[in-house]
């Protein structure tokens, strides 16, 4: 695919994102595989959706239907299922206090994890669930122990069962 990014944006970071998606499409065509981006913001998803050259190759998945932060799934043909979805769902509980979205996100980013590796974070009183990219799942499991002054227990959720 030739460089088409100037047609859609003048912002360098957005051009880089569009080129990354273009590269995923090329890899999918070459290897007949399903490829995934990192977690995207709603604005990034909107930008990608507007690109004519991507139509027919992409959709967005985030672990549940109404997810805000989603991955761009790229495929060359009709073959596509979520068995290979490269995300994990984690449940976090606190026995002694409630926590906020900010507490969980801050704890994850405090471990050096980039925001693009973390999907939606759902809080429900003393429980939280969040999605993360497979590539960091073991790191999260072994290192997420504390949020602010709240001790946490994190574990991979059995299947994809949500709090909401």
N, C-alpha and C positions, 0 to 999 in steps of 0.2 A: 504494500500500500504506500503510495506516495504521501508526502507530508501535506496533510489536509488541515492541520490544527489551526492555522491562521483564519480559516473560514469560521471557526467556532469561538475563538478566544484570543485575546492578546496578552493574557497573563501567563507568564512562564510556568508557574506551578501547575496550572490547568493544562497547558500544552504537554508537560511531562506526563501527567495522568493519562491524557488521551493517547499518547505514544505507548504507555505501558499496556493499556487495553488493546491497542493495535498489535502489540507484540504477543499478547496472550492469544489473540485471534490467529495470528500466523503460526504460533506453536500448536494450537488446536488443529488447524488445517493440516499441518505437517505430520502430527503424531496421532491424529484421530482420537484425541483425548479431550476430556472436560478440564478446563483450567479455571482458576479462581483468583480474584484480586484480594487485596486486604479489605478490611471493613471500611466502607465509604460513608461519608456524611450525606444527608439528603441533598445538599447542594451539588455534591460531586455526582450523585446518582442522576440528578436532573440534567447536568451537563452531558454526561455520557449518553443518556437516553436521546438527546437531541441530535446526536451524530448519525447522519444518514448511512455512512459507511459501516456502522456497527449493527444496523438493523438486521434481524434474522440470526444474529450470532449470540446475543446477550439477553440475560434476564438477571434479576436481583433476588438473593436469598439471604435470610438472616437468622434462621432457626425457628421463627414462627411468622405467621402471615403478616402481622402488623408491625414487624420490627422496623425501627427507625434507621439503625446502622446496619447496612447489609453488604454482602460481598457481591461483586459482579461475577456471574457465572458465564463462562464463554464456552460455546460448543460449535463444532463445525456442521453437525447434522442433527437429526431428530433424537438420536440417542442421548438421553440425559435422565439421570435420577439422582436423588440426594443421598444415596448410600455412601458416596465418597465425599460428602460435605465436610470440608476441613475445619470444622469448629467443634468445640466442646462446651457443654453447659456445666457450670459449677454452681453448687449451693453453698451458701455461707451462713452460719448461724452464730449467734452470740447468746450466751447464757445469762449475761448480766446487764445488758443495755441495748437500746435501739441505736441504729446507725442510719446514715443518710447515703444517698447516691454519691455525694461528694466524698464521704469517708471511704467508700469502696474504691471509687475511681482514684482518689489520692493515694490510697495504699498500693494499688496496682502500678500507678505511675511512679510512685516512690521506689518501687523495685526496679525501675529503669525500663519498664514496658512502654512502648509507644502507643498512643491512643488508637492508631489504626489497627492494632492487634486485638482490640477489645470491642466487642459488640454491645448490644443493649445491656443495661444494668437495671434489674427490677427489684424494688425494695418493698417488703411487706412486714412491717413491725420489726421483729427481731430476726427476720430471715431476709436473705437477698439471693438473687440468682443473677449470673452474668454469663455471657458467651465470650469465648476467646478463641483465637486461632490455634489449631492443633500444634503448630510449631513451638508454642510457648506453654502448652498445657501442663507438662510435667514440672516446668519451672514454677508455674503458678501454684500447683498442688503442694509443692515442697516449701515454698517461700512465703505464701500469704498466710500469716499467723496473727497479724495485728492491724487494727485500723484505729488511728488516733490512740486513745488509751483503752480500747476495747479489744479483748482477746477474741480471736476468731477461730473457727474450725471450718476449713474449706475442703470440699470433696467433689469429685466428679459426680454429677447427678446420674442416677440410674435411668437410662434411656433419656428421652427429652421430655421430662415432666415438669411443667411450669407451676409457679405459685399463683399465677393469675388466671 
